[in-house]
């Protein structure tokens, strides 16, 4: 994610089954994903926590989350 969030023209990001194996996903940089409009998380089995910092993903308009077995709540 540290590399992806700096791609200046990335507008759609789809993380599908087995594409991310961590338990925590973070985008805390205030300039992260500057053009991202769509984020799709599908069957990211081990994801428990997702953190987005203030100012990150400023153009995000659509989030699609398919079941993540261990994800209890968003905060």
PyMOL Python script that loads the backbone (N, CA, C, O; Angstrom):
from pymol import cmd

cmd.read_pdbstr("""\
ATOM      1  N   UNK A   1       0.825  -1.193   0.000  1.00  0.00           N
ATOM      2  CA  UNK A   1       0.000   0.000   0.000  1.00  0.00           C
ATOM      3  C   UNK A   1       0.868   1.255   0.000  1.00  0.00           C
ATOM      4  O   UNK A   1       0.465   2.293  -0.524  1.00  0.00           O
ATOM      5  N   UNK A   2       2.053   1.157   0.586  1.00  0.00           N
ATOM      6  CA  UNK A   2       2.934   2.326   0.627  1.00  0.00           C
ATOM      7  C   UNK A   2       3.351   2.773  -0.763  1.00  0.00           C
ATOM      8  O   UNK A   2       3.614   3.957  -0.975  1.00  0.00           O
ATOM      9  N   UNK A   3       3.418   1.863  -1.703  1.00  0.00           N
ATOM     10  CA  UNK A   3       3.764   2.210  -3.076  1.00  0.00           C
ATOM     11  C   UNK A   3       2.523   2.653  -3.847  1.00  0.00           C
ATOM     12  O   UNK A   3       2.560   3.640  -4.581  1.00  0.00           O
ATOM     13  N   UNK A   4       1.439   1.926  -3.679  1.00  0.00           N
ATOM     14  CA  UNK A   4       0.211   2.229  -4.424  1.00  0.00           C
ATOM     15  C   UNK A   4      -0.349   3.604  -4.110  1.00  0.00           C
ATOM     16  O   UNK A   4      -0.870   4.278  -4.999  1.00  0.00           O
ATOM     17  N   UNK A   5      -0.248   4.032  -2.850  1.00  0.00           N
ATOM     18  CA  UNK A   5      -0.879   5.308  -2.488  1.00  0.00           C
ATOM     19  C   UNK A   5      -0.200   6.518  -3.092  1.00  0.00           C
ATOM     20  O   UNK A   5      -0.718   7.632  -3.011  1.00  0.00           O
ATOM     21  N   UNK A   6       0.968   6.305  -3.703  1.00  0.00           N
ATOM     22  CA  UNK A   6       1.684   7.419  -4.320  1.00  0.00           C
ATOM     23  C   UNK A   6       1.495   7.481  -5.841  1.00  0.00           C
ATOM     24  O   UNK A   6       2.031   8.380  -6.489  1.00  0.00           O
ATOM     25  N   UNK A   7       0.751   6.549  -6.409  1.00  0.00           N
ATOM     26  CA  UNK A   7       0.497   6.579  -7.847  1.00  0.00           C
ATOM     27  C   UNK A   7      -0.436   7.746  -8.149  1.00  0.00           C
ATOM     28  O   UNK A   7      -1.586   7.739  -7.710  1.00  0.00           O
ATOM     29  N   UNK A   8       0.033   8.744  -8.887  1.00  0.00           N
ATOM     30  CA  UNK A   8      -0.708   9.990  -9.041  1.00  0.00           C
ATOM     31  C   UNK A   8      -1.995   9.900  -9.861  1.00  0.00           C
ATOM     32  O   UNK A   8      -2.860  10.767  -9.741  1.00  0.00           O
ATOM     33  N   UNK A   9      -2.132   8.869 -10.688  1.00  0.00           N
ATOM     34  CA  UNK A   9      -3.297   8.799 -11.574  1.00  0.00           C
ATOM     35  C   UNK A   9      -4.201   7.600 -11.280  1.00  0.00           C
ATOM     36  O   UNK A   9      -5.138   7.348 -12.038  1.00  0.00           O
ATOM     37  N   UNK A  10      -3.949   6.869 -10.219  1.00  0.00           N
ATOM     38  CA  UNK A  10      -4.752   5.697  -9.874  1.00  0.00           C
ATOM     39  C   UNK A  10      -6.165   6.128  -9.478  1.00  0.00           C
ATOM     40  O   UNK A  10      -6.339   6.893  -8.530  1.00  0.00           O
ATOM     41  N   UNK A  11      -7.174   5.639 -10.205  1.00  0.00           N
ATOM     42  CA  UNK A  11      -8.553   6.030  -9.937  1.00  0.00           C
ATOM     43  C   UNK A  11      -9.404   4.878  -9.406  1.00  0.00           C
ATOM     44  O   UNK A  11     -10.375   5.110  -8.686  1.00  0.00           O
ATOM     45  N   UNK A  12      -9.051   3.642  -9.754  1.00  0.00           N
ATOM     46  CA  UNK A  12      -9.799   2.471  -9.306  1.00  0.00           C
ATOM     47  C   UNK A  12      -8.804   1.462  -8.749  1.00  0.00           C
ATOM     48  O   UNK A  12      -7.818   1.128  -9.406  1.00  0.00           O
ATOM     49  N   UNK A  13      -9.062   0.978  -7.537  1.00  0.00           N
ATOM     50  CA  UNK A  13      -8.210  -0.033  -6.915  1.00  0.00           C
ATOM     51  C   UNK A  13      -9.089  -1.179  -6.456  1.00  0.00           C
ATOM     52  O   UNK A  13      -9.999  -0.989  -5.649  1.00  0.00           O
ATOM     53  N   UNK A  14      -8.817  -2.377  -6.974  1.00  0.00           N
ATOM     54  CA  UNK A  14      -9.550  -3.574  -6.582  1.00  0.00           C
ATOM     55  C   UNK A  14      -8.564  -4.532  -5.933  1.00  0.00           C
ATOM     56  O   UNK A  14      -7.634  -5.019  -6.576  1.00  0.00           O
ATOM     57  N   UNK A  15      -8.779  -4.793  -4.660  1.00  0.00           N
ATOM     58  CA  UNK A  15      -7.994  -5.791  -3.944  1.00  0.00           C
ATOM     59  C   UNK A  15      -8.891  -6.997  -3.776  1.00  0.00           C
ATOM     60  O   UNK A  15      -9.878  -6.955  -3.041  1.00  0.00           O
ATOM     61  N   UNK A  16      -8.543  -8.066  -4.456  1.00  0.00           N
ATOM     62  CA  UNK A  16      -9.385  -9.254  -4.444  1.00  0.00           C
ATOM     63  C   UNK A  16      -8.722 -10.365  -3.659  1.00  0.00           C
ATOM     64  O   UNK A  16      -7.621 -10.203  -3.131  1.00  0.00           O
ATOM     65  N   UNK A  17      -9.395 -11.477  -3.589  1.00  0.00           N
ATOM     66  CA  UNK A  17      -8.992 -12.637  -2.812  1.00  0.00           C
ATOM     67  C   UNK A  17      -7.489 -12.903  -2.899  1.00  0.00           C
ATOM     68  O   UNK A  17      -6.925 -13.015  -3.988  1.00  0.00           O
ATOM     69  N   UNK A  18      -6.864 -13.001  -1.747  1.00  0.00           N
ATOM     70  CA  UNK A  18      -5.435 -13.306  -1.583  1.00  0.00           C
ATOM     71  C   UNK A  18      -4.496 -12.221  -2.117  1.00  0.00           C
ATOM     72  O   UNK A  18      -3.295 -12.467  -2.230  1.00  0.00           O
ATOM     73  N   UNK A  19      -4.995 -11.052  -2.442  1.00  0.00           N
ATOM     74  CA  UNK A  19      -4.114  -9.992  -2.923  1.00  0.00           C
ATOM     75  C   UNK A  19      -3.475  -9.214  -1.774  1.00  0.00           C
ATOM     76  O   UNK A  19      -2.488  -8.506  -1.971  1.00  0.00           O
ATOM     77  N   UNK A  20      -4.041  -9.349  -0.577  1.00  0.00           N
ATOM     78  CA  UNK A  20      -3.493  -8.693   0.610  1.00  0.00           C
ATOM     79  C   UNK A  20      -3.656  -9.656   1.772  1.00  0.00           C
ATOM     80  O   UNK A  20      -4.764 -10.113   2.051  1.00  0.00           O
ATOM     81  N   UNK A  21      -2.553  -9.969   2.453  1.00  0.00           N
ATOM     82  CA  UNK A  21      -2.621 -10.979   3.504  1.00  0.00           C
ATOM     83  C   UNK A  21      -2.425 -10.414   4.907  1.00  0.00           C
ATOM     84  O   UNK A  21      -2.406 -11.173   5.876  1.00  0.00           O
ATOM     85  N   UNK A  22      -2.279  -9.107   5.033  1.00  0.00           N
ATOM     86  CA  UNK A  22      -2.093  -8.512   6.351  1.00  0.00           C
ATOM     87  C   UNK A  22      -3.381  -8.427   7.141  1.00  0.00           C
ATOM     88  O   UNK A  22      -4.471  -8.572   6.589  1.00  0.00           O
ATOM     89  N   UNK A  23      -3.249  -8.190   8.432  1.00  0.00           N
ATOM     90  CA  UNK A  23      -4.413  -8.035   9.307  1.00  0.00           C
ATOM     91  C   UNK A  23      -4.826  -6.568   9.419  1.00  0.00           C
ATOM     92  O   UNK A  23      -5.962  -6.263   9.784  1.00  0.00           O
ATOM     93  N   UNK A  24      -3.899  -5.662   9.104  1.00  0.00           N
ATOM     94  CA  UNK A  24      -4.184  -4.233   9.188  1.00  0.00           C
ATOM     95  C   UNK A  24      -3.870  -3.582   7.847  1.00  0.00           C
ATOM     96  O   UNK A  24      -2.877  -3.908   7.196  1.00  0.00           O
ATOM     97  N   UNK A  25      -4.730  -2.664   7.452  1.00  0.00           N
ATOM     98  CA  UNK A  25      -4.557  -1.918   6.215  1.00  0.00           C
ATOM     99  C   UNK A  25      -4.603  -0.449   6.591  1.00  0.00           C
ATOM    100  O   UNK A  25      -5.548  -0.002   7.242  1.00  0.00           O
ATOM    101  N   UNK A  26      -3.590   0.306   6.185  1.00  0.00           N
ATOM    102  CA  UNK A  26      -3.532   1.710   6.595  1.00  0.00           C
ATOM    103  C   UNK A  26      -3.154   2.609   5.433  1.00  0.00           C
ATOM    104  O   UNK A  26      -2.296   2.280   4.614  1.00  0.00           O
ATOM    105  N   UNK A  27      -3.810   3.734   5.388  1.00  0.00           N
ATOM    106  CA  UNK A  27      -3.479   4.828   4.485  1.00  0.00           C
ATOM    107  C   UNK A  27      -3.517   6.081   5.342  1.00  0.00           C
ATOM    108  O   UNK A  27      -4.549   6.743   5.456  1.00  0.00           O
ATOM    109  N   UNK A  28      -2.392   6.392   5.934  1.00  0.00           N
ATOM    110  CA  UNK A  28      -2.366   7.487   6.898  1.00  0.00           C
ATOM    111  C   UNK A  28      -1.722   8.755   6.352  1.00  0.00           C
ATOM    112  O   UNK A  28      -1.779   9.806   6.989  1.00  0.00           O
ATOM    113  N   UNK A  29      -1.116   8.660   5.186  1.00  0.00           N
ATOM    114  CA  UNK A  29      -0.498   9.834   4.566  1.00  0.00           C
ATOM    115  C   UNK A  29      -1.592  10.784   4.083  1.00  0.00           C
ATOM    116  O   UNK A  29      -2.533  10.354   3.416  1.00  0.00           O
ATOM    117  N   UNK A  30      -1.481  12.042   4.407  1.00  0.00           N
ATOM    118  CA  UNK A  30      -2.514  13.012   4.023  1.00  0.00           C
ATOM    119  C   UNK A  30      -2.598  13.221   2.514  1.00  0.00           C
ATOM    120  O   UNK A  30      -3.578  13.780   2.022  1.00  0.00           O
ATOM    121  N   UNK A  31      -1.587  12.782   1.780  1.00  0.00           N
ATOM    122  CA  UNK A  31      -1.612  12.938   0.317  1.00  0.00           C
ATOM    123  C   UNK A  31      -1.782  11.584  -0.374  1.00  0.00           C
ATOM    124  O   UNK A  31      -1.568  11.483  -1.582  1.00  0.00           O
ATOM    125  N   UNK A  32      -2.165  10.534   0.374  1.00  0.00           N
ATOM    126  CA  UNK A  32      -2.299   9.197  -0.183  1.00  0.00           C
ATOM    127  C   UNK A  32      -3.488   9.053  -1.111  1.00  0.00           C
ATOM    128  O   UNK A  32      -4.568   9.571  -0.830  1.00  0.00           O
ATOM    129  N   UNK A  33      -3.294   8.359  -2.204  1.00  0.00           N
ATOM    130  CA  UNK A  33      -4.337   8.090  -3.201  1.00  0.00           C
ATOM    131  C   UNK A  33      -5.050   9.372  -3.633  1.00  0.00           C
ATOM    132  O   UNK A  33      -6.261   9.492  -3.443  1.00  0.00           O
ATOM    133  N   UNK A  34      -4.333  10.320  -4.202  1.00  0.00           N
ATOM    134  CA  UNK A  34      -4.919  11.623  -4.509  1.00  0.00           C
ATOM    135  C   UNK A  34      -6.049  11.603  -5.538  1.00  0.00           C
ATOM    136  O   UNK A  34      -6.898  12.494  -5.505  1.00  0.00           O
ATOM    137  N   UNK A  35      -6.097  10.636  -6.442  1.00  0.00           N
ATOM    138  CA  UNK A  35      -7.129  10.594  -7.487  1.00  0.00           C
ATOM    139  C   UNK A  35      -8.061   9.394  -7.356  1.00  0.00           C
ATOM    140  O   UNK A  35      -8.926   9.200  -8.210  1.00  0.00           O
ATOM    141  N   UNK A  36      -7.906   8.584  -6.310  1.00  0.00           N
ATOM    142  CA  UNK A  36      -8.699   7.365  -6.176  1.00  0.00           C
ATOM    143  C   UNK A  36     -10.186   7.692  -6.038  1.00  0.00           C
ATOM    144  O   UNK A  36     -10.583   8.487  -5.186  1.00  0.00           O
ATOM    145  N   UNK A  37     -10.999   7.066  -6.889  1.00  0.00           N
ATOM    146  CA  UNK A  37     -12.438   7.296  -6.875  1.00  0.00           C
ATOM    147  C   UNK A  37     -13.212   6.059  -6.433  1.00  0.00           C
ATOM    148  O   UNK A  37     -14.291   6.178  -5.852  1.00  0.00           O
ATOM    149  N   UNK A  38     -12.666   4.862  -6.708  1.00  0.00           N
ATOM    150  CA  UNK A  38     -13.338   3.613  -6.376  1.00  0.00           C
ATOM    151  C   UNK A  38     -12.365   2.677  -5.678  1.00  0.00           C
ATOM    152  O   UNK A  38     -11.257   2.450  -6.164  1.00  0.00           O
ATOM    153  N   UNK A  39     -12.779   2.131  -4.533  1.00  0.00           N
ATOM    154  CA  UNK A  39     -11.999   1.134  -3.803  1.00  0.00           C
ATOM    155  C   UNK A  39     -12.876  -0.079  -3.604  1.00  0.00           C
ATOM    156  O   UNK A  39     -13.977   0.021  -3.063  1.00  0.00           O
ATOM    157  N   UNK A  40     -12.385  -1.234  -4.045  1.00  0.00           N
ATOM    158  CA  UNK A  40     -13.143  -2.481  -3.942  1.00  0.00           C
ATOM    159  C   UNK A  40     -12.289  -3.483  -3.171  1.00  0.00           C
ATOM    160  O   UNK A  40     -11.206  -3.860  -3.617  1.00  0.00           O
ATOM    161  N   UNK A  41     -12.781  -3.905  -2.021  1.00  0.00           N
ATOM    162  CA  UNK A  41     -12.128  -4.943  -1.215  1.00  0.00           C
ATOM    163  C   UNK A  41     -12.992  -6.187  -1.288  1.00  0.00           C
ATOM    164  O   UNK A  41     -14.145  -6.167  -0.856  1.00  0.00           O
ATOM    165  N   UNK A  42     -12.455  -7.264  -1.826  1.00  0.00           N
ATOM    166  CA  UNK A  42     -13.231  -8.487  -1.996  1.00  0.00           C
ATOM    167  C   UNK A  42     -12.505  -9.666  -1.378  1.00  0.00           C
ATOM    168  O   UNK A  42     -11.399 -10.013  -1.791  1.00  0.00           O
ATOM    169  N   UNK A  43     -13.126 -10.274  -0.395  1.00  0.00           N
ATOM    170  CA  UNK A  43     -12.610 -11.495   0.240  1.00  0.00           C
ATOM    171  C   UNK A  43     -11.167 -11.347   0.712  1.00  0.00           C
ATOM    172  O   UNK A  43     -10.331 -12.218   0.469  1.00  0.00           O
ATOM    173  N   UNK A  44     -10.889 -10.252   1.379  1.00  0.00           N
ATOM    174  CA  UNK A  44      -9.582 -10.066   2.001  1.00  0.00           C
ATOM    175  C   UNK A  44      -9.696 -10.746   3.364  1.00  0.00           C
ATOM    176  O   UNK A  44     -10.008 -10.106   4.369  1.00  0.00           O
ATOM    177  N   UNK A  45      -9.443 -12.034   3.378  1.00  0.00           N
ATOM    178  CA  UNK A  45      -9.832 -12.920   4.475  1.00  0.00           C
ATOM    179  C   UNK A  45      -9.313 -12.540   5.860  1.00  0.00           C
ATOM    180  O   UNK A  45     -10.044 -12.711   6.836  1.00  0.00           O
ATOM    181  N   UNK A  46      -8.112 -12.044   5.988  1.00  0.00           N
ATOM    182  CA  UNK A  46      -7.517 -11.835   7.310  1.00  0.00           C
ATOM    183  C   UNK A  46      -7.612 -10.392   7.787  1.00  0.00           C
ATOM    184  O   UNK A  46      -7.145 -10.085   8.884  1.00  0.00           O
ATOM    185  N   UNK A  47      -8.191  -9.516   7.014  1.00  0.00           N
ATOM    186  CA  UNK A  47      -8.263  -8.106   7.374  1.00  0.00           C
ATOM    187  C   UNK A  47      -9.127  -7.890   8.613  1.00  0.00           C
ATOM    188  O   UNK A  47     -10.287  -8.298   8.652  1.00  0.00           O
ATOM    189  N   UNK A  48      -8.553  -7.250   9.618  1.00  0.00           N
ATOM    190  CA  UNK A  48      -9.264  -6.953  10.862  1.00  0.00           C
ATOM    191  C   UNK A  48      -9.476  -5.452  11.050  1.00  0.00           C
ATOM    192  O   UNK A  48     -10.458  -5.031  11.660  1.00  0.00           O
ATOM    193  N   UNK A  49      -8.561  -4.656  10.529  1.00  0.00           N
ATOM    194  CA  UNK A  49      -8.587  -3.218  10.815  1.00  0.00           C
ATOM    195  C   UNK A  49      -8.183  -2.430   9.580  1.00  0.00           C
ATOM    196  O   UNK A  49      -7.268  -2.820   8.854  1.00  0.00           O
ATOM    197  N   UNK A  50      -8.872  -1.321   9.348  1.00  0.00           N
ATOM    198  CA  UNK A  50      -8.567  -0.442   8.221  1.00  0.00           C
ATOM    199  C   UNK A  50      -8.558   0.977   8.750  1.00  0.00           C
ATOM    200  O   UNK A  50      -9.536   1.432   9.343  1.00  0.00           O
ATOM    201  N   UNK A  51      -7.455   1.675   8.536  1.00  0.00           N
ATOM    202  CA  UNK A  51      -7.283   3.038   9.031  1.00  0.00           C
ATOM    203  C   UNK A  51      -7.028   3.976   7.863  1.00  0.00           C
ATOM    204  O   UNK A  51      -6.174   3.712   7.016  1.00  0.00           O
ATOM    205  N   UNK A  52      -7.776   5.072   7.824  1.00  0.00           N
ATOM    206  CA  UNK A  52      -7.583   6.098   6.801  1.00  0.00           C
ATOM    207  C   UNK A  52      -7.312   7.412   7.517  1.00  0.00           C
ATOM    208  O   UNK A  52      -8.108   7.849   8.348  1.00  0.00           O
ATOM    209  N   UNK A  53      -6.190   8.036   7.194  1.00  0.00           N
ATOM    210  CA  UNK A  53      -5.829   9.302   7.817  1.00  0.00           C
ATOM    211  C   UNK A  53      -6.599  10.475   7.230  1.00  0.00           C
ATOM    212  O   UNK A  53      -7.138  10.395   6.126  1.00  0.00           O
ATOM    213  N   UNK A  54      -6.640  11.553   7.979  1.00  0.00           N
ATOM    214  CA  UNK A  54      -7.313  12.774   7.515  1.00  0.00           C
ATOM    215  C   UNK A  54      -6.652  13.272   6.241  1.00  0.00           C
ATOM    216  O   UNK A  54      -5.430  13.413   6.188  1.00  0.00           O
ATOM    217  N   UNK A  55      -7.441  13.535   5.228  1.00  0.00           N
ATOM    218  CA  UNK A  55      -6.930  14.046   3.964  1.00  0.00           C
ATOM    219  C   UNK A  55      -6.577  12.978   2.945  1.00  0.00           C
ATOM    220  O   UNK A  55      -6.352  13.291   1.776  1.00  0.00           O
ATOM    221  N   UNK A  56      -6.526  11.730   3.367  1.00  0.00           N
ATOM    222  CA  UNK A  56      -6.225  10.648   2.433  1.00  0.00           C
ATOM    223  C   UNK A  56      -7.458  10.348   1.590  1.00  0.00           C
ATOM    224  O   UNK A  56      -8.587  10.516   2.051  1.00  0.00           O
ATOM    225  N   UNK A  57      -7.246   9.913   0.382  1.00  0.00           N
ATOM    226  CA  UNK A  57      -8.320   9.548  -0.544  1.00  0.00           C
ATOM    227  C   UNK A  57      -9.364  10.661  -0.689  1.00  0.00           C
ATOM    228  O   UNK A  57     -10.552  10.408  -0.485  1.00  0.00           O
ATOM    229  N   UNK A  58      -8.958  11.866  -1.029  1.00  0.00           N
ATOM    230  CA  UNK A  58      -9.883  12.993  -1.058  1.00  0.00           C
ATOM    231  C   UNK A  58     -10.991  12.899  -2.103  1.00  0.00           C
ATOM    232  O   UNK A  58     -12.024  13.550  -1.950  1.00  0.00           O
ATOM    233  N   UNK A  59     -10.809  12.109  -3.160  1.00  0.00           N
ATOM    234  CA  UNK A  59     -11.817  12.019  -4.222  1.00  0.00           C
ATOM    235  C   UNK A  59     -12.597  10.709  -4.187  1.00  0.00           C
ATOM    236  O   UNK A  59     -13.362  10.418  -5.106  1.00  0.00           O
ATOM    237  N   UNK A  60     -12.409   9.919  -3.133  1.00  0.00           N
ATOM    238  CA  UNK A  60     -13.080   8.630  -3.041  1.00  0.00           C
ATOM    239  C   UNK A  60     -14.591   8.815  -2.998  1.00  0.00           C
ATOM    240  O   UNK A  60     -15.117   9.526  -2.142  1.00  0.00           O
ATOM    241  N   UNK A  61     -15.278   8.173  -3.926  1.00  0.00           N
ATOM    242  CA  UNK A  61     -16.718   8.308  -3.999  1.00  0.00           C
ATOM    243  C   UNK A  61     -17.448   6.992  -3.828  1.00  0.00           C
ATOM    244  O   UNK A  61     -18.655   6.980  -3.583  1.00  0.00           O
ATOM    245  N   UNK A  62     -16.724   5.864  -3.956  1.00  0.00           N
ATOM    246  CA  UNK A  62     -17.368   4.567  -3.877  1.00  0.00           C
ATOM    247  C   UNK A  62     -16.444   3.565  -3.186  1.00  0.00           C
ATOM    248  O   UNK A  62     -15.287   3.392  -3.567  1.00  0.00           O
ATOM    249  N   UNK A  63     -16.989   2.912  -2.162  1.00  0.00           N
ATOM    250  CA  UNK A  63     -16.268   1.837  -1.471  1.00  0.00           C
ATOM    251  C   UNK A  63     -17.150   0.600  -1.541  1.00  0.00           C
ATOM    252  O   UNK A  63     -18.318   0.633  -1.154  1.00  0.00           O
ATOM    253  N   UNK A  64     -16.584  -0.477  -2.032  1.00  0.00           N
ATOM    254  CA  UNK A  64     -17.296  -1.747  -2.107  1.00  0.00           C
ATOM    255  C   UNK A  64     -16.523  -2.729  -1.244  1.00  0.00           C
ATOM    256  O   UNK A  64     -15.345  -2.985  -1.490  1.00  0.00           O
ATOM    257  N   UNK A  65     -17.186  -3.282  -0.229  1.00  0.00           N
ATOM    258  CA  UNK A  65     -16.529  -4.239   0.655  1.00  0.00           C
ATOM    259  C   UNK A  65     -17.344  -5.522   0.655  1.00  0.00           C
ATOM    260  O   UNK A  65     -18.478  -5.556   1.131  1.00  0.00           O
ATOM    261  N   UNK A  66     -16.755  -6.559   0.121  1.00  0.00           N
ATOM    262  CA  UNK A  66     -17.360  -7.880   0.187  1.00  0.00           C
ATOM    263  C   UNK A  66     -16.841  -8.549   1.447  1.00  0.00           C
ATOM    264  O   UNK A  66     -15.824  -8.117   1.990  1.00  0.00           O
ATOM    265  N   UNK A  67     -17.497  -9.575   1.920  1.00  0.00           N
ATOM    266  CA  UNK A  67     -17.190 -10.129   3.239  1.00  0.00           C
ATOM    267  C   UNK A  67     -15.696 -10.321   3.534  1.00  0.00           C
ATOM    268  O   UNK A  67     -14.937 -10.920   2.772  1.00  0.00           O
ATOM    269  N   UNK A  68     -15.338  -9.776   4.680  1.00  0.00           N
ATOM    270  CA  UNK A  68     -14.016  -9.985   5.258  1.00  0.00           C
ATOM    271  C   UNK A  68     -14.298 -10.701   6.583  1.00  0.00           C
ATOM    272  O   UNK A  68     -14.869 -10.100   7.492  1.00  0.00           O
ATOM    273  N   UNK A  69     -13.918 -11.938   6.703  1.00  0.00           N
ATOM    274  CA  UNK A  69     -14.324 -12.796   7.806  1.00  0.00           C
ATOM    275  C   UNK A  69     -14.027 -12.219   9.191  1.00  0.00           C
ATOM    276  O   UNK A  69     -14.808 -12.430  10.118  1.00  0.00           O
ATOM    277  N   UNK A  70     -12.933 -11.507   9.348  1.00  0.00           N
ATOM    278  CA  UNK A  70     -12.522 -11.054  10.678  1.00  0.00           C
ATOM    279  C   UNK A  70     -12.805  -9.574  10.930  1.00  0.00           C
ATOM    280  O   UNK A  70     -12.473  -9.056  11.996  1.00  0.00           O
ATOM    281  N   UNK A  71     -13.397  -8.912   9.991  1.00  0.00           N
ATOM    282  CA  UNK A  71     -13.650  -7.477  10.121  1.00  0.00           C
ATOM    283  C   UNK A  71     -14.927  -7.257  10.915  1.00  0.00           C
ATOM    284  O   UNK A  71     -16.018  -7.595  10.453  1.00  0.00           O
ATOM    285  N   UNK A  72     -14.795  -6.703  12.084  1.00  0.00           N
ATOM    286  CA  UNK A  72     -15.951  -6.545  12.965  1.00  0.00           C
ATOM    287  C   UNK A  72     -16.626  -5.186  12.821  1.00  0.00           C
ATOM    288  O   UNK A  72     -17.853  -5.108  12.772  1.00  0.00           O
ATOM    289  N   UNK A  73     -15.841  -4.119  12.753  1.00  0.00           N
ATOM    290  CA  UNK A  73     -16.450  -2.801  12.633  1.00  0.00           C
ATOM    291  C   UNK A  73     -15.461  -1.830  12.012  1.00  0.00           C
ATOM    292  O   UNK A  73     -14.249  -2.026  12.101  1.00  0.00           O
ATOM    293  N   UNK A  74     -15.967  -0.806  11.397  1.00  0.00           N
ATOM    294  CA  UNK A  74     -15.135   0.245  10.832  1.00  0.00           C
ATOM    295  C   UNK A  74     -15.111   1.393  11.814  1.00  0.00           C
ATOM    296  O   UNK A  74     -16.110   1.681  12.474  1.00  0.00           O
ATOM    297  N   UNK A  75     -13.967   2.045  11.910  1.00  0.00           N
ATOM    298  CA  UNK A  75     -13.892   3.222  12.790  1.00  0.00           C
ATOM    299  C   UNK A  75     -13.041   4.289  12.185  1.00  0.00           C
ATOM    300  O   UNK A  75     -12.865   5.350  12.783  1.00  0.00           O
TER     301      UNK A  75
END
""", "prot")
cmd.dss("prot")
cmd.show_as("cartoon", "prot")
cmd.util.cbc("prot")
cmd.orient("prot")
